[in-house]
Amino acid sequence: MRIGTINWIVFLWQLSMAVAILTLFYGLLAKSRISLSVSFVTSLPIAYYFFGANNLLKLVALAPIAIIVAIIFLRKKRSRTADS
């Protein structure tokens, strides 16, 4: 590999990670299910990668599950406030 070239796989992986983190924070602050859904989808490749680890980094694979729980929690909270 030459010095002037870009490793596109690493670039896309890092871009996916940045989008996942940014949309996660925005989704939690704005309480947006759409942003949390985008965060869930973009965090799947990262979780799949870390799921193969043999140490505590394997817990990173639980991040999409935590995002789904947040989406469900926001859905229930919104439906409760709409009923009131």
QUIWOBEL-V162795 format. One record per backbone hydrogen bond with DSSP energy under -1.0 kcal/mol. CO is the residue of the C=O (numbers start at 0). NH is the residue of the N-H. If there is no record, write none. Layout:
# QUIWOBEL-V162795
[[CO NH] [CO NH]]
This chain:
# QUIWOBEL-V162795
[[5 7] [6 10] [7 11] [8 12] [9 13] [10 14] [11 15] [12 16] [13 17] [14 18] [15 19] [16 20] [17 21] [18 22] [19 23] [20 24] [21 25] [22 26] [23 27] [24 28] [25 29] [26 31] [31 35] [32 36] [33 37] [34 38] [35 39] [36 40] [37 41] [38 42] [42 46] [43 47] [44 48] [45 49] [46 50] [49 52] [54 57] [55 58] [56 59] [57 60] [58 61] [59 62] [61 65] [62 66] [63 67] [64 68] [65 69] [66 70] [67 71] [68 72] [69 73] [70 74] [71 75] [72 76] [73 77] [74 78] [75 79] [76 80] [77 81] [78 82] [79 83]]
